[in-house]
Structures are given as C-alpha cells and as structure tokens.
Amino acid sequence: KPSAFFGTPLLSQLVALRVDSLFVTGGATSGCVRASAVDAFSNNYPCTLIADCCFDRFEASHVMSLFDLGAKYADIVKAHEVLAYFDTLPKGLFDLPKGVPA
C-alpha cells in the first residue's frame, strides 16, 4: 500500500518517541508521499512536505499534488527553509534511543 503508515510500526514508533510533527519527502508525490501525508494528518500529526525533496513521474502530477496537499493536509516548504529551521534548534534537543548492537 502507498502509505508509510500502512502495515508498518511507524505510528507506534512515532508515539514511543513522542514525535509531534513530521517532515515528509520522497516519491511519488501523487502516490506514496500523498498517502503518507494524508495518513499523518489523519493521525493528528502536523505535516510539512519538503517540495524540492519530492518527485513524481510527471512534473504536472508533482505540482498538482503539492497544491492539493498544501490546501488540505500539509505545509509546503523548500529544503533550505527546513535546514535553516534545524540550525535554530538547540544542540542536544533530541534524546533518541541508541539502539541495540547486533
């Protein structure tokens, strides 16, 4: 299925990590990106699509999907805006799990 949420532990991992919003990238904008953004919205996650980090088979599909998603489900931004935002965050803000060595 096209959504990153379908049949995966993504939602439970987001809850466990206390994630409060998502940045979405990938392809195809009209397929997997759209389905994942809609599911994020449906699960009450504010979603930001990074337009120049998404793609589609046809430019028209990409542009129309971004327009529609921006009108209903997500904020649409460019990568440089996200990187500038990340630069404003304090160092050590995220205490992520370290994982278990194999």
C-alpha positions in Angstrom: 0.0 0.0 0.0 1.3 3.5 -0.7 1.3 5.0 2.8 4.3 4.6 5.1 1.8 4.0 7.9 0.0 1.0 6.4 1.2 -2.3 7.8 4.2 -0.8 9.5 5.2 0.0 13.1 5.6 3.7 12.1 2.8 5.1 14.2 3.7 3.2 17.3 7.4 4.3 16.9 6.3 7.9 16.5 4.2 7.6 19.7 7.0 5.9 21.6 9.5 8.7 20.5 6.9 11.4 21.4 7.1 12.9 17.9 4.8 15.8 17.5 5.2 16.7 13.8 6.6 15.2 10.6 8.7 16.3 7.6 7.8 14.3 4.5 10.0 13.6 1.4 10.1 11.0 -1.3 8.4 9.8 -4.4 6.0 9.7 -6.0 4.4 12.9 -4.8 1.0 11.9 -6.2 1.3 8.4 -4.7 3.3 7.4 -1.6 4.1 10.9 -0.5 0.4 11.9 -0.7 -0.9 8.8 1.0 1.7 9.2 3.9 0.9 12.9 4.3 -2.9 12.2 4.4 -2.4 9.4 6.9 -0.1 11.6 9.1 -2.9 14.3 9.0 -5.5 11.6 9.9 -3.3 10.6 12.9 -3.1 14.2 14.1 0.5 14.8 13.0 1.2 18.2 11.6 3.0 17.5 8.4 5.5 19.5 6.4 6.2 18.5 2.8 9.7 19.4 1.5 8.8 20.2 -2.1 12.2 20.0 -3.6 12.8 16.7 -1.9 9.8 15.1 -3.5 9.3 14.0 -7.1 6.8 12.4 -9.5 6.9 10.8 -12.9 5.4 13.9 -14.4 6.1 17.5 -13.3 2.4 18.3 -13.6 1.4 15.5 -11.2 4.0 16.7 -8.8 2.9 20.3 -8.9 -0.8 19.5 -8.7 -0.3 17.1 -5.8 1.7 19.8 -3.9 -1.0 22.3 -4.5 -3.7 20.0 -3.3 -1.8 18.7 -0.3 -0.9 22.3 0.7 -4.5 23.3 0.6 -5.7 20.4 2.8 -3.1 18.4 4.7 0.4 19.8 4.9 2.6 22.9 4.8 4.8 23.0 1.7 8.3 24.4 2.1 11.7 24.2 0.4 14.7 22.3 1.8 16.7 25.4 2.5 13.9 26.6 4.8 14.0 23.3 6.8 17.7 23.4 7.1 17.6 27.0 8.4 15.0 25.9 10.9 17.1 23.0 12.1 20.0 25.4 12.6 17.9 27.3 15.2 17.3 24.2 17.3 19.4 23.9 20.5 22.1 21.2 20.4 21.2 18.0 22.2 17.5 18.7 22.0 16.6 15.2 21.0 17.4 12.3 23.3 16.9 9.5 20.8 17.3 5.8 21.7 20.8 4.5 20.9 19.6 1.1 19.6 20.9 -2.3 20.5 24.2 -3.6 18.9 23.7 -6.6 16.7 
